[in-house]
Amino acid sequence: MRILAISGSLRAQSSNTAVLQAAARLAPPEMHIVLYDVLSRLPHFNPDLDNDDPPAAVRALRSEVGASQGLIISSPEYARGVAGAMKNALDWLVASLEFPDKPVALINASPRAVHADAQLRLTLATMSARLIDAASITIPLLGRGLDAEGIVADAALSQQIRQALGCFAGAIKQAEKPSGTVARNMGPNA
């Protein structure tokens, strides 16, 4: 299963990006996590450009989302809100056909980032995402200066990420299963 991971941070040494890189290394064998690393190339959202021929970077984002069975998002909190780059990407996905009902897991890299997490959840619900709460976690990276290798090497952090990814994979598989056999109405003469 292909999962698209999006970091809402544009920083080179971002803990949000590092946790997604660590998740790619800790993913179960059936899960392939692809990091979307061109968030900065998206133009500012403009409804006038969201038409039959949106900008190339927007088409590419929508294609990546469409090719994935789920999304993992890790975004920082800036000024008690969602990072602008992350909100911009979500704005470009609002009118897309690829996003509705897409399974989404959130990784919050700071226990203090409660406002952005709440706003992100509200935005995703408004966009008809299927937020997988059991796979959405908050991990204490704030002030630790860990890169992806450091996160993977930390037994407690790596266990929490592995468990969340296992829940995410399970939720996606469960949703892809047929809902069961429909009983046939054979009528009175069957």
SVG drawing of the C-alpha trace seen along z (x, -y; Angstrom):
<svg xmlns="http://www.w3.org/2000/svg" viewBox="-44 -34 64 57">
<polyline fill="none" stroke="black" stroke-width="0.4" points="0.0,0.0 1.3,-3.4 1.1,-6.2 1.8,-9.8 3.5,-11.7 3.3,-15.5 5.2,-17.7 3.7,-21.1 7.2,-22.6 9.5,-24.1 12.5,-24.1 15.5,-22.0 15.9,-20.6 12.2,-20.1 11.2,-17.7 7.9,-17.2 9.8,-16.1 12.2,-13.9 9.3,-12.1 7.9,-11.3 11.3,-10.1 11.5,-7.9 8.0,-6.6 9.1,-5.5 11.8,-3.4 9.5,-2.0 6.6,-1.1 5.2,2.4 6.4,4.4 3.2,4.0 3.3,0.2 5.5,-2.1 5.6,-5.7 6.5,-8.3 7.5,-11.8 6.0,-14.7 9.0,-17.1 7.9,-19.9 5.4,-21.7 7.2,-25.0 6.6,-24.7 2.8,-25.0 1.5,-28.4 -0.6,-30.4 -4.1,-29.1 -6.2,-31.2 -9.7,-30.0 -9.4,-31.6 -6.6,-29.1 -8.5,-26.1 -10.2,-25.2 -10.0,-22.5 -6.3,-23.3 -4.7,-24.1 -1.0,-24.9 1.3,-21.9 2.4,-21.7 -1.2,-21.4 -1.9,-18.7 1.2,-16.8 0.0,-17.0 -3.4,-15.8 -1.9,-12.9 0.3,-11.9 -2.8,-11.9 -4.8,-9.9 -2.1,-7.3 -2.0,-6.8 -4.2,-4.7 -3.8,-7.2 -2.0,-10.3 0.1,-10.9 0.4,-14.6 2.8,-16.1 2.6,-19.9 4.0,-22.4 2.0,-25.0 2.8,-28.6 1.1,-31.5 -1.4,-29.0 -2.5,-27.8 -1.8,-25.4 1.4,-26.2 0.5,-28.3 2.2,-26.0 0.1,-23.1 -3.1,-25.0 -2.2,-26.1 -1.8,-22.5 -5.1,-21.5 -6.8,-24.4 -5.6,-23.1 -7.1,-19.7 -10.6,-20.9 -12.0,-20.8 -10.1,-17.7 -11.7,-14.4 -8.8,-12.5 -9.1,-13.6 -12.6,-13.0 -12.8,-9.9 -9.0,-9.5 -7.7,-7.9 -5.5,-10.3 -3.3,-9.9 -1.8,-12.9 1.5,-12.9 1.9,-15.8 5.5,-16.4 4.8,-18.6 2.4,-18.0 2.1,-21.8 0.8,-22.1 -2.9,-21.6 -4.3,-24.5 -2.9,-23.5 -3.8,-19.9 -7.4,-20.9 -7.6,-23.2 -6.1,-20.6 -8.7,-18.0 -11.5,-20.5 -10.2,-21.3 -9.8,-17.7 -13.3,-16.8 -14.6,-19.7 -12.8,-18.3 -14.4,-14.8 -11.1,-13.1 -11.5,-9.9 -9.3,-10.7 -8.0,-7.5 -7.8,-8.5 -6.2,-5.2 -3.3,-6.0 -3.0,-9.7 -0.4,-10.4 1.4,-13.1 5.0,-12.4 7.4,-14.5 10.0,-15.8 10.0,-19.4 13.5,-20.5 15.1,-17.1 16.8,-17.9 16.4,-14.4 16.7,-13.6 15.1,-10.6 17.9,-8.3 17.6,-9.5 13.8,-8.9 14.3,-5.4 16.9,-4.6 14.7,-5.8 12.8,-2.7 9.8,-4.4 9.3,-6.8 9.8,-4.1 7.4,-1.7 4.7,-4.4 5.2,-5.2 5.2,-1.5 2.0,-1.0 0.3,-4.0 1.4,-2.8 0.0,0.7 -3.3,-0.8 -3.3,-2.9 -2.5,0.1 -5.3,2.1 -7.9,-0.7 -7.0,-1.0 -7.2,2.8 -10.5,3.0 -12.0,0.2 -10.9,1.9 -12.6,5.3 -16.0,5.9 -18.6,5.2 -19.9,8.7 -22.2,10.8 -25.6,9.4 -28.4,12.0 -30.4,12.6 -34.2,12.3 -35.2,15.6 -38.9,15.0 -41.5,17.4 -40.9,20.1 -37.2,20.5"/>
</svg>
